[in-house]
Amino acid sequence: MVNEQVDDGFRPLIRVRDLENRFGSHVVHQELDLDLERGEILGVVGGSGSGKSVLLRSIVGLLRPSAGRIEVFGEDLQQLSASARSRVERRFGVLFQRGALFTSLTLAENVALPLIEHAGLPRSEAEALARLKLALAGLPGKAATQYPAELSGGMIKRAALARALALDPEVLFLDEPTAGLDPIGAAAFDRLLMTLRDALSLSVFLITHDLDTLYTACDRVAVLAQRRVLVAGPLESVAATDEAWIHDYFHGPRGRAAENAARTA
């Protein structure tokens, strides 16, 4: 199997160096460096247009960078053969912002699809496993036969999470998982994420604007600005950085409320 000789317990699971992403004359990232450590929940924040989703798509292999190096499990993703790259990418689980569920399929069918296509399981076995993944994501048994149009926003997020967990990934990528959820639903999702991280030994790359999520669930925070990672570290040290956007983001009314809530939880 690929990576068995290069994985170790000391190097970051993901190591991004000198990343550049450009679309024509528009430069999104330049000389961007970032690590995802084993077992952590890393929150990635930044203003609109800072390229948070572009960064995620670059790491998971959906977008080829203009320059730079992305090492995943100790391998340079750009240098792998198609088959080796596919094996690496199967160790990822991805939850896109809008869930990206197939509307014509039930939840069990949605979650079973990667098990059929990538793991080669018979449909009956795949759907049985899909029901377990849906339960793991906190959905009731009856949800398996429902269609996305019948679900609340919170249930769609959980169903998409179940599909991201289908192939037992080591790294989970989440793009705004609590966007559109009410505060109670968002808080429940944060608790679920921490429980799954601990139970399944996951490492999590989490794009979010949700200050409550940052204070509640994230071990470290990385701020994208000026085409790069401006600062990355524990939230307290990041929030203390002397930079205008960071100060306004973490020390405005919502930031103070999220910090106070985390302290009293």
N, C-alpha and C positions, 0 to 999 in steps of 0.2 A: 504494500500500500504506500502511496505517496505520503511524504512528510514524516514517516515514522522515525527517521534518523535525525531530523532537524528540529523537531519539537523539543522543547525543554521547559522547565518550570521557571526560568529566569528572564528570558527575552519577552518583550511585549508580544501579544498575539497578533496585533496589527501595528505596523510601523510605516508611517508615511513620511517621506523625505523629499523636499524640494519640488512638491507637486505644483504643476501648472495646468490650469484648464482655461482655454480660450475658445471663443466662438467668433470666428472672423477677427475683427479688430478689438472685440470686447474681451478683456481679460478678467476672469472670475477669480482665479487663484494664482498666486505666484510665490514661489519659495515657501510653500506651506508645509509645516512639520507637525505631526501628531502621532501619539501612541495610544493604543487601547491595551490596558493591562489585563492580565488573566484574572477573571472573577469580579471585575469591577463593573459598576454602572457609570458610564461616562455620559454626562449631559452636554450636548453641543448647542450653543446659542449664538445668535447674531441677528443683526437687523435684516429687513427685507432686502433681497438682492445680494446678500453676503455669500451665497453659494452653499448653504447647508445641505440641501438635497443633492446638489451636484457633487459634493464631496462624498455623500453616501453612495451615490450611483457609481462613482469612480472606484470606491473600495470594493463594492460587490461585483464589479465587472460589467456593469451595464453601460458604462461610458469609458472610453479609452482616453486617458489624460494626454495632454499635449506634451508634457515632459514630467520628469520626476520618477520616483520609485515607490511602489506599494508592496511591502512584504506582508504576507499573510501566512501564519504558522511557519515563519522562517523562509518562505518561498517568495521569490519575486513573481508576482502574478502575471506580469507582462511577458515573462520569459518561458512560461509553462506551455507545454503542448495542449491542444484542445481537450484531450482526454484527462490529462492531469489537472487542468484548470477546472474541468467539470467536477472532478472528485473533491477539489478544494471547495468549490462553491456549494456543494451539497452539505458542507459543514456550517453553512450560513442559514439563518432564518430571517426573512424580511417581512415587515409589516409596513405597507405603504400608507400614506396619509388618509386616503379615502377608502381603505380596506381592500379595494381591487378584487372583490368577490365576483364570481360569475353569477349574474342574476337569474339565469335559467337553471341553475343547479341548487339543490338543497344544501344546507350547511354540511351535512355528512359527505355529500358528493364533492363539495368544494375542498374539504380537508383531505378527502381520499385521493384526489387527483394527483398530487405529487407522489403519493405512495404507489400509485399505479404506474405513473410515467417514469419515475426515477428509481424506485425501489423494486419495480416489477412484480408487485403483489397482485394476486387475484382480487377482483372487485369486492367479493364478500369479505375477505380478510382486511382489505384496505378500509372498507366502511366500518368494520368493527373497531379497528384501531382509531379511525376518525372520531368515533363516538367517545373513546377514551380521551382523546386530545381535547374535544369540546368540553368534557367534564373537567379536565385539568385547567381549562381556561375559565371555569366557573359558570358554565352554561348548563341549564337543566336538560334532562334526557329528551324531552319533547322538542327541543330546539333542533335536533339532528334532522328532522323531517321538514323543517321550515325553510322558506326561501328568504333571501336578503331583504326583499321588499316588505316582509312581514315583521321585521325586527326594529327595535329601537337603535339609536346611535351607539349606545353602550354595548348592546349585544353584537352589533356588527364589528366593533373593535375587538371584542373577545373572540368572535368567530375567526376574524383575520389573524389574531394571535394564535389560535389553535392551528390554523393552516401553516403559520410560520414555524410552529413547533413540530410539524408533522414528521419531519425526517430526523428528529432528535439532534438539532443543531448545537454547536458549541458556542457560536456567536449569534446574538440576536440584534438585528438592526430595526429600529423603530423610528418612523417619521411622523412626528406630532401625534402620538397615540391617544392623547387626551383632548385633542382639538375637537370642539363641538360638544363635549360632554358637560353635564352640569357638575357643580363642585362635588356632590356626593359620589357620582359615578367616576369622576376623575380620581378622587381619593381612593376609591375601591380598586381602580385599575393600578394605582401606584402600589398599594399593598400587595396586590396579586403579583405584580412584576418582581417585587423584592422576595416574595415567597418562592416564586419560580426560580429566580436567580440562585437562591440558597439551596433549594431542593434539587435542581438540575445542574448545578455548577456552571451556570451560564456566564458569559461576558456580554455586556450590553452596550451598544452604541445607540444613544437616544437623542434625537433631535426634538427640541421642545421650546415653547415660549412660556410654559407653565411654571411660574415661580414656585408654586407649592410642590410640584414634582421635583424641582431642583433641590429644594430644601429637605424634602422627605426621602427621596429615593437615591439621589446621585452621590457617588463617592468622590468624583471629581467633575469639574466643569471646564469646558474649553470654549473660548469666545472667538468667533470668526469676525474679523474686521480688517479693513485695509488689505484685502485679498489674501490674508494669512490667518493663522492662529495667533491672536494677539497675546493671549495668556491662557495657561491651563494649569489647574491644580485644585486643591480642596476649595470648596465654595467660599470659606471665610477669607482665604488669601486672595482669591479672584475678586471678590466683592470689594476688597480693600485697595485694588489697583487704582492708581491715580490716572484715570482716563475718562473723558467726559461721558461717552456712551455707557461704559460699565457703571459709572457712578449713578447716572440717571436710571439705568435699568434695575440695579439692585437696591438703590436707596430712595426710590420713589415710593409713593403710598402703597402700591401693591407689593413691592419688595419688602418694605417694613412689616406689612401685615403677614406675609408668608414667613418671614423670619420669626416673628413673634409666635405664630401658630406652631412652628416647628419646635420652638423652645418650650412651649407649654404642653406639647403632645405627650 
